[in-house]
Amino acid sequence: MNYNPIVIVAGEPNSVFLEIFFKAIKKKIKRPIILIASEKLVLMQMKKLKFNYLINLINEDEINFNKLSKKKINLINVNYLFKKPFEKISDKSNNYISRCFFIALSILKNNKYVDLINGPISKKNFLREKFLGITEYLSQKTSTKKGVAMLIYNKKLSVSPLTTHLPIKEVNKNISKQKIINQVILINAFYKKKFKKKPRIAITGLNPHCESNYKSSEEDKYIKPAIKVLLKKRFLVKGPFSADTIFMKQHTTKFDVIIGMYHDQVLTPAKTLFGFKAINITLGLPFFRISPDHGPNIQMMGKNISDPTSLMEALKFLDN
């Protein structure tokens, strides 16, 4: 039996995450789970949403993987001051979230085969413009020097944006030949480790139809030269493809991954195709880190109508 747990950081306390967590753990998985969150918050939201789970409170300094419960929520308590089970998102939760991540990363650093799932956070409040997203936050916290990449994974087709949460006006300044090469290397290493296969990768252009009305386009400066280098190194890459046609059925069946130049260029069609049956994996970290592919969703908070599919897919992925 695999006693190595999946560590889950609940993230923003004022979100739908605990609701989808309560729903997702109804389906049994082989590996134990350690939730890092406020015990008081878990109990209050559980009561509000009418779930009924027992808590197995564990000490972060004395974790025995062999004694983790499969019938209760294994919980590391992190203190958090609040009055209602659901409140407005504010800076008040920043220290709490930081502490949750600190504990999780300490566990991961000392235990090789532990994996991480984190709930959503507020980029505006928690990251405070210091990081583009949790991908970059965890890269800095783990001193990852070879770079990281975002992969939105689905077994039929995955997508990976070369740039993540950048304003559109900044995208072309953050594209480079080496960045494209590094992204392909990370994706290839992931597929070889997880699935024992070389992925077939399509790379989009930046401009509509991969054309531009000026002499030195990003396709000519960075994308085509990167593809040329990657082909010489025997990676299974093709492109650049126009982003408005690459997601047509006759093209998507030929590839495992599509790399786009910016976030919405590939995430919009991926979410249209797969809905919540996709998970956000950070490549390049010293451990598997997955996030369900949604945000705090304050509009649905406390209503018990949120879809747990993405978290269920994340748990299923790590349980195999």
C-alpha positions in Angstrom: 0.0 0.0 0.0 1.2 3.5 -0.8 1.3 5.5 2.4 2.8 8.6 0.8 0.1 11.2 1.2 -1.2 13.9 -1.1 -0.8 17.2 0.8 -3.6 19.7 0.1 -3.3 23.4 0.9 -6.9 24.7 1.1 -5.8 28.2 -0.1 -8.1 31.2 0.1 -10.4 30.6 3.1 -13.2 32.6 1.4 -13.7 30.4 -1.6 -15.5 27.4 -2.9 -12.5 25.1 -2.3 -13.6 23.4 0.9 -17.0 22.7 -0.6 -15.5 20.9 -3.6 -13.0 19.2 -1.2 -15.9 17.8 0.8 -17.6 16.6 -2.4 -14.4 15.2 -4.0 -13.4 13.0 -1.0 -16.7 11.1 -1.1 -15.0 9.0 -3.8 -12.3 6.9 -2.2 -8.7 7.0 -3.3 -5.9 4.7 -2.4 -3.5 7.3 -1.1 -4.1 9.2 2.2 -4.8 12.9 2.2 -3.4 15.6 4.5 -5.4 18.8 4.5 -3.7 22.0 5.7 -6.3 24.5 6.8 -8.0 26.1 9.8 -9.8 23.4 11.9 -12.4 26.0 12.9 -13.0 27.0 9.3 -13.3 23.4 8.1 -15.9 22.6 10.8 -17.9 25.8 10.3 -18.0 25.5 6.5 -18.8 21.8 6.9 -21.8 22.6 9.1 -23.0 25.4 6.8 -22.8 23.2 3.8 -24.3 20.1 5.6 -21.4 17.7 5.2 -20.4 15.3 8.0 -16.8 14.2 8.2 -14.7 13.3 11.3 -11.4 15.1 11.8 -8.1 13.4 12.6 -6.0 16.2 13.9 -2.3 15.7 13.3 0.8 17.5 14.5 2.9 19.0 11.7 6.1 18.0 13.6 5.2 14.4 14.3 3.5 13.0 11.1 3.5 9.3 10.8 2.4 8.4 7.3 1.5 4.8 8.4 -1.1 6.2 10.9 -3.0 8.5 8.6 -6.7 7.8 8.5 -8.6 6.8 5.4 -12.0 7.4 7.1 -11.4 10.8 8.6 -9.9 14.1 7.3 -6.3 14.2 8.3 -5.9 17.8 9.2 -3.0 20.1 10.2 -4.5 23.1 11.9 -3.4 26.6 11.0 -4.9 29.4 13.1 -7.1 31.8 11.2 -9.2 34.6 12.8 -12.6 35.0 11.3 -16.3 35.5 12.4 -18.4 33.9 9.7 -17.8 30.7 7.7 -17.7 32.8 4.5 -16.5 36.4 4.4 -15.1 38.8 1.8 -11.7 38.1 0.4 -9.1 40.5 1.9 -5.5 40.8 3.0 -6.5 39.3 6.3 -5.9 35.8 5.1 -2.4 36.4 3.6 -0.4 35.3 6.6 -2.7 32.2 7.1 -2.2 31.1 3.4 1.6 31.7 3.7 1.7 29.6 6.8 -0.2 26.8 5.0 2.2 26.8 2.1 5.2 26.9 4.4 4.0 23.7 6.3 3.3 22.0 3.0 6.7 22.8 1.5 8.4 21.6 4.6 6.6 18.2 4.4 7.5 18.0 0.7 11.1 18.9 1.2 11.6 16.1 3.7 9.5 13.4 1.9 10.4 12.6 -1.7 7.2 10.9 -2.8 4.6 13.3 -1.4 2.6 15.4 -3.9 0.9 18.8 -3.6 -2.6 20.1 -4.5 -3.5 23.7 -3.7 -6.8 25.4 -3.6 -7.2 28.8 -5.4 -5.9 32.1 -4.0 -6.6 35.7 -4.8 -3.8 37.0 -7.0 -4.7 40.6 -6.1 -4.6 40.1 -2.4 -2.1 37.2 -1.8 0.4 37.6 -4.5 0.3 41.5 -4.4 1.9 41.8 -7.9 5.1 40.1 -6.6 4.3 36.9 -8.6 2.2 36.3 -11.7 0.7 33.2 -10.2 1.2 30.3 -7.8 3.3 28.7 -10.5 5.9 31.5 -10.1 5.3 31.7 -6.3 6.2 28.0 -5.8 9.2 28.3 -8.2 10.7 31.0 -5.9 9.8 29.2 -2.7 11.5 26.0 -3.9 14.5 27.9 -5.5 13.8 26.3 -8.8 16.5 27.6 -11.2 15.8 25.7 -14.4 12.4 27.3 -14.9 8.8 26.1 -14.6 5.9 25.7 -16.9 2.1 25.6 -16.6 0.5 22.6 -18.2 -3.3 22.3 -18.3 -3.5 18.5 -18.6 -6.2 16.4 -20.1 -5.5 12.8 -21.3 -6.9 13.7 -24.8 -5.1 17.0 -25.2 -3.0 19.3 -22.9 -2.1 22.9 -23.4 0.7 25.0 -22.1 1.0 28.8 -22.3 4.5 30.1 -22.8 3.6 33.2 -20.8 1.1 32.9 -18.0 -0.8 35.8 -16.2 0.7 38.7 -18.2 -1.2 41.6 -19.7 -1.5 41.2 -23.4 0.7 44.2 -24.1 3.6 42.5 -22.3 3.4 39.1 -24.0 5.6 39.8 -27.1 8.3 41.2 -24.8 8.4 37.9 -22.9 8.8 35.5 -25.8 12.2 34.1 -26.6 13.8 31.3 -28.5 15.3 29.8 -25.3 12.0 30.0 -23.4 10.2 28.0 -26.1 13.0 25.4 -26.0 12.9 25.1 -22.2 9.1 24.7 -22.3 9.4 21.8 -24.7 12.1 20.2 -22.6 10.0 20.4 -19.4 6.9 19.0 -21.1 8.9 16.2 -22.8 10.5 15.2 -19.4 7.0 15.1 -17.7 5.5 12.8 -20.4 8.5 10.5 -20.4 8.4 10.2 -16.6 4.7 9.9 -16.1 3.6 8.1 -19.3 6.8 6.6 -20.8 6.2 8.4 -24.1 7.6 11.2 -26.2 4.8 13.8 -26.5 3.7 15.2 -29.9 3.8 18.9 -29.5 2.3 21.7 -31.6 3.5 25.2 -31.2 1.3 28.2 -32.2 2.4 31.5 -33.6 1.7 34.8 -31.8 0.2 36.8 -34.6 -3.1 36.1 -36.4 -2.5 33.4 -39.1 1.2 33.5 -38.0 1.6 36.7 -40.2 2.4 40.3 -39.5 2.8 43.4 -41.5 6.2 44.2 -40.2 9.6 42.8 -41.2 10.6 41.0 -38.0 7.7 39.1 -36.5 7.9 36.9 -33.4 7.4 33.9 -35.6 10.6 34.7 -37.6 12.6 35.9 -34.6 11.9 33.3 -32.0 9.3 30.6 -32.8 10.7 29.2 -36.1 14.3 29.2 -34.9 13.3 27.4 -31.7 11.4 24.8 -33.6 14.4 24.3 -35.8 16.7 23.6 -32.8 14.1 21.3 -31.2 13.8 19.2 -34.4 17.6 18.8 -34.6 17.4 17.5 -31.0 14.7 15.0 -32.1 11.8 16.4 -30.2 8.4 15.7 -31.8 7.4 19.3 -32.5 5.6 21.1 -35.4 4.6 24.6 -36.1 4.1 27.5 -35.9 0.4 26.9 -36.3 -2.3 29.6 -36.5 -4.1 29.6 -33.2 -7.5 30.0 -34.8 -7.3 26.6 -36.5 -5.0 24.4 -34.4 -7.9 23.4 -32.1 -10.0 22.0 -35.0 -10.6 18.3 -34.6 -8.5 17.2 -37.5 -5.5 18.9 -35.9 -5.9 18.1 -32.2 -6.0 14.4 -32.7 -2.4 14.6 -34.1 -0.9 16.1 -30.9 -0.6 15.5 -27.2 0.2 19.1 -26.2 -0.3 22.5 -27.8 2.0 25.3 -26.7 0.6 28.7 -27.1 2.2 32.1 -26.7 -0.1 33.5 -24.0 -2.7 32.4 -21.4 -6.1 32.7 -23.1 -4.8 31.7 -26.5 -4.8 28.0 -25.3 -6.8 28.0 -22.1 -10.0 29.3 -23.6 -10.3 26.5 -26.2 -9.1 23.9 -23.7 -11.8 24.9 -21.2 -14.4 24.9 -24.0 -13.4 21.4 -25.0 -13.0 19.8 -21.6 -14.7 22.0 -19.0 -13.5 21.0 -15.5 -12.0 17.8 -16.7 -8.6 19.4 -16.8 -6.0 20.1 -14.2 -3.3 22.7 -13.8 0.1 21.0 -13.3 3.3 22.9 -12.6 6.3 21.4 -14.4 9.8 21.8 -13.2 9.3 21.7 -9.4 10.9 19.0 -7.3 7.5 17.5 -6.8 4.1 17.1 -8.5 2.0 20.2 -7.9 -1.6 20.3 -9.2 -4.3 22.9 -8.8 -7.9 22.4 -9.8 -8.5 24.7 -12.8 -10.7 27.3 -11.2 -10.5 30.4 -8.9 -12.1 31.2 -5.6 -15.4 31.8 -7.3 -16.9 34.1 -4.7 -20.2 34.3 -6.7 -21.0 30.6 -5.8 -19.4 30.6 -2.3 -21.5 29.0 0.4 -24.3 27.9 -2.0 -23.3 24.2 -2.3 -23.6 24.2 -6.1 -19.9 24.2 -7.1 -18.6 21.4 -9.4 -15.9 19.2 -7.8 -14.8 17.6 -11.1 -11.4 19.3 -11.5 -10.3 18.4 -7.9 -11.6 14.8 -8.5 -9.5 14.7 -11.7 -6.4 16.0 -9.8 -6.9 13.3 -7.0 -7.4 10.6 -9.7 -4.3 11.7 -11.5 -2.1 11.5 -8.4 -3.7 8.3 -7.2 -2.7 6.3 -10.3 
